[in-house]
Every structure is written in structure tokens, then in C-alpha cells.
Amino acid sequence: MSANLRPLAIALGLLALWQAIVWLSGVPPYILPGPELVSAKLVEDAPLLLHHAGVTLTEILLGMLLGTFFGSLFAISMVLSQGLRAWLLPLLVISQAIPVFALAPILVLWLGYGLASKVAMAALIIFFPVTAALLDGLRRADPGQLDLARTMGASRLSTLIHIQLPAALPAFASGLRVAAAVAPIGAVVGEWVGASAGLGHLMLHASGRMQIDLMFAALLVLAVLAISLYAAVSWLGGRLTPWRSERDR
Amino acid sequence: MFSTMDSAPASYTDTHRPAPAVQISGAAVVYDGEELFSSLDLTLEAGRITCLLGPSGVGKSTLLRFIAGLAEDASGTVTLSDGSATAPKLAYMAQHDLLLPWLSARDNVVLGARLRGETADKARAEALLQELDLADATALRPDKLSGGMRQRVALARTLYEDRPVVLMDEPFSSLDAVTRHSLQALAAEWLRGRTVLLVTHDPLEALRLGQRILLLAGKPAKLREVAPPAGPPPRDLQAVGMGEAHAALMASLQAAKAAR
């Protein structure tokens, strides 16, 4: 089967499975609505869903930008300075040791019910994977190439720009893929704790009113959002590292 | 194989000030807690190709890295006979091509200029690649090149640096015999007039290219001179006396290996 058709086949298979479970189990629609009910809701409430999806997507994208920026800053500082690394590495581990979910109520308290607290959640949750991946990539530059750069009279910064950073791109792209997969979690958890918009907020709202079909519709939109984001980041990663064969990615 | 051989460059001294000699004194390197060599003195004669042979693991590459300023846990000094600073006069070529996989062949050749923030002379890089029979490969990335082509790009990168002192660590060892033979001839042309240290494990390469042949052996390692064949490099291996020279060099190498 063509690689392009495979995701479609998987999606159709999952839909069929979903429908089969609904038919075979006889679960009432207010517990598990079937695909056709949810599709109807998707169409009916499309403007509402799109509005909330837009909010969540904005949170995710801003969170990824912020998390990637600070993660890269951290990783590059640690590679440039042995002294800084000694100070930053424990901070990095601590950032990972504190469960980000536990921070959600505090962040909402500090940053309010709006965009900021969700962006902070998404940024925090991707900070570690991005930093760790980039740091790993930067430190795995070929020592022979670094030696060559030294004999060519390269400065520390120039070596970083021309050799270490490009060499770290594949690892960085992997880190970004992980970030794309987990950033939606951060945003949605932030919305659950307290928000006035977003797919997480919509789901919570629908749950309170027993609108299970709307909950599933929101969940579906969230899944499509997360998968599209992952695919986009994967594609971008591939475009940025054309020298790597498909097999290595 | 390399059709443009007849356009090989004039001697380095025609266009530059004469290359300086390189004086190494009191070189000592500890590797993995083991002293590879200590208080080693060596002068690389100005404008000549010195070949360094010796058993594996004796420290040939380490000595080369020491001269290039890359050895850790090292002491001793490297000075140039003209009194100038060493680093800007050196070009270094390792056993592996060390090409950056994300750059085209041409951009790999001008890597030194990019790293130093200088304007890259792409025309000169392309001319060098053309000399090395790589005219069609200038825009290709290393993953599209064969091993021999990659090594030729690495040679072009070394030559692009246009330094009076060139340090080469088994630069042709990963090539097939035919490519190696042509590259040796080409390198000999390009290196004429420069002060060269060529580490090799191939006695024939030393006999072909060396104007001076040194043997590094023992623990801690010491240097020994072996008389090179007469005539300028690249020498014809079919020439009279080459067989005897090879036999003598092999005997010295075997003795050196046994002494370890």
C-alpha cells in the first residue's frame, strides 16, 4: 500500500472499530456515542469547535515557540560554557522532577485564566525534551570535525554555528517531534484547571452538561490538531536535514 | 584517471615565500596513562615531504596531532623557522574525510574560510575540484559521493587552505589502489615546496612520496631515519633500486614491530 494512503486506512480502521464497539456492546449513546452521532455534532457545532480549536492551537504554538527558545538557549549555554553547564544541568533535572501537572493550578493563579497560563504549561512540558535533545545533539558532533575546525582557526562561536548546530539538527528535530506530541497535553491540562476558552475548556463544559457527543467531537478535533502538528514538525525536520536518508529519521 | 594533471600547479615557492621548517622539541604525550613518547625532537625540513612510518598504535597520529596543537596531556614546543605563529601556517588532513554532510562539495572545500568568517573564494574551490576530476560534483553533498571522491574533496579542502605546512594522517589509506596511486601523484605536485609531514602505514607510499623517511618505534617511541630513494617525488615504483629500497624498509618495519 502506498505510504500516503496508510494514515487514511488507519483512520478508517479506527472508525470501523469504534462503530463495531458501539454496535456490539449496545452501550447507550449518552455513554459512548457512535461515529455518526459525533460527525453530526462536528458539522452542527463546527463554528464553536473551530473557535476553541483556534484558542488551543494558539496556546500550543506559542508554548512550543517559548519552550523551544528557552530550551535551545539552555542547551547552547551548556555547550558553550563548562561552568554554566555545572549550574544549569541540576536546574534542568529539577525542571523535569516537578510534575508539570501539579504546577497547573499555581500557573493559573499567577498568570490568570487567559492564554498566558496555558502557554506557560505547554512551554514547561516541552522544555525538557527540547533541551535534552539539542544538548545531546550538540555534544555528539564529530570530534574529528571539531579538531579540523580548530586547526582552521575557527572561533568557539563559529564552530558552534557552522558545525555543532547543523550536526545537532537531527537530534533537535526528534526533540521537536516529542514536543509536538506533548505540548497539546500541557495546553489542555492548563485549560482544565481554569480557562474561558479552548478545547479542554469546551470538553469540561460539555461534561458538566452531559453533552457527550460534543465532548467526543472536541476530542476528535484535538486529536486531529495534535496529529497534524506532529506531521508538520516531522516534515519540517525532514526538510531541515535533507542529508539524512529516510531510513535514519 | 585525472585528466587535468598537466595543469597541476607550479611549486609553492613560485607564488609564496619559502615554507618554513618546523621544529619540534621536547615533545611528550601521555595517552590513556601511558607515555607514548617523551623528549622527542624532530625538525621537518623546509619545503620537503617527510614520511612517518611505524607500527600501529606507536603514536604516529598522536605526534601529528601534537604538531597540529590537538594533543591533550602533551608538553613540548612546536616552532617555525621563520619565527611566525604555528597555527595559521598549518593545514591538517585526517584519515577520515571529515566532510560536513550538510554542505556541498564546494562548500566543504571553503570550510576554513567560512569558519574564519572570511569571504569564500568559490571560484578557486571549483578550480581545485576540477583539478581533482570533481567538476561534476561541486554541488553534490557527500552522501552522493563515493569514498574516493570524498577523500579527493578532503584533499581539495586541505589545498584550499594554501598553507606552507601540511600535516596529513594516512590521507589515502581508505582508497583503492588505483585511486591511491593517482592521488599520490597529484598530491606530490600540489605539495611541492611545502613542508609536509605525511603519516602512513604503507611503505610504498613513503618510498613514492618521501624526501625523508622516518620510522617511529619502541616504547616510549623513538625516531629513526631511513634513507629515501633518489629522485623527486612522485617516484616511479618500477624504477631501478625501488625493490631493494622496499625490502630494506620492510625489514626495518618488521624489526620495529618486533621491538615493541
Interface residues (C-beta under 8 A of the other chain):
Chain A: D142 G144 Q145 D147 L148 A149 R150 T151 M152 G153 A154 S155 S158 T159 H162 I163 P166 A167 L169 T241 P242 W243 R244 S245
Chain B: R65 A68 G69 L70 A87 P88 L90 A91 Y92 A94 H96 L98 L100 P101 W102 L111 G112 R114 L115 R116 G117 R141 P142 D143 E161
